[in-house]
């Protein structure tokens, strides 16, 4: 993969840098089928694309960006051996296997609607000897588990892409044991930034938000987690926030690659123009700005996340 394109669940999201799945441009360079209104999507009701997956050296380097130690740091203190954990929207399992380690010999179940990602997760778990990690294709709003089955449910950059947030949370509530923990970490697009702006780059974040909203997503979900948890009936929600930063030369190249090889490709720009989220003039200006940005000594990108932990009330 050459600074590949990353996404899980429903809608394109260039900021979703930590659920690593090469889903828009595969390792073999193939592009996926197209979803509703011209948007490339995965794990949606409108179809799941097939990809030729693999493990290039670059892909494995990207996977190292994702770990339970970083992306689920807010949850790890609540985990202990013997618990049963559900990872919703697990993608390729790079976070899931860390959760599995934290609860071993307890079981970690990872679910995702994209079969290719589940297959990658199985391969990663097998290669790492994570015998307690179980992966399967499933939908978070229709979980194939009995009531009161899990001690903990985790999701990272999932609720941003699920149109009916409450339906997902209520289904998670169903499968959690009384007293069980729910943990989520979701992007806050409006607080994320790419600097210096060079007169245009902030508009790429606006464009991203419009695309997410057009696909019934929630680009500011990280801000609303505590509220959503409370609405769903979870008890004592505790919210925190964090940034993921991209500043080293390698990270700058990574962000630039996402901008040029996914976000500003015809597949995405044509959809953005069709939705009214952009114009050809703006897309051209963004391409020029990112070309300048990658060589700027102050190039820096930061993606904002909201985090929240709560528990299922006892009867």
Secondary structure as UniProt FT lines:
FT   TURN            14..15
FT   TURN            27..28
FT   HELIX           36..38
FT   TURN            45..46
FT   HELIX           57..63
FT   TURN            64..65
FT   HELIX           68..71
FT   HELIX           73..76
FT   TURN            77..78
FT   TURN            81..82
FT   STRAND          85..88
FT   TURN            91..92
FT   TURN            94..95
FT   HELIX           96..103
FT   TURN            104..105
FT   STRAND          108..112
FT   HELIX           115..128
FT   TURN            131..132
FT   STRAND          133..137
FT   TURN            140..141
FT   TURN            147..148
FT   STRAND          150..156
FT   HELIX           159..161
FT   HELIX           165..175
FT   STRAND          176..195
FT   TURN            198..201
FT   HELIX           202..214
FT   TURN            215..216
FT   TURN            219..220
FT   HELIX           221..232
FT   STRAND          234..246
FT   HELIX           249..258
FT   HELIX           259..263
FT   HELIX           266..275
FT   HELIX           280..293
FT   TURN            294..295
FT   TURN            297..298
FT   STRAND          300..312
//
